[in-house]
Amino acid sequence: MTPKQIQTELAKIARTKLKFTGDLNAGELGDKLDSVQQLTLVVAIEDHFEICLDPEDEAQIVDIADLIHLISSKLAQK
């Protein structure tokens, strides 16, 4: 799966699971999502992509590019 495909899927997840209407393309995720939304997003990502995100992984995510890279890495390990 390409980074662009992952980004498209993330936008879909954010819209359907979080009812998020903002822009996930730039900036820090912490500025866009509260802690409950972040947890909901993590669970939805794990379910959708069939991966497991460890707490150490989550701590490294600052922006959408970090998240896309992490998902891509996890998918490559499958």
Secondary structure, 3 states (H helix, E strand, C coil): CCHHHHHHHHHHHHHHHHCCCCCCCCCEHHHHCCHHHHHHHHHHHHHHHCCCCCHHHHHCCCEHHHHHHHHHHHHHHC
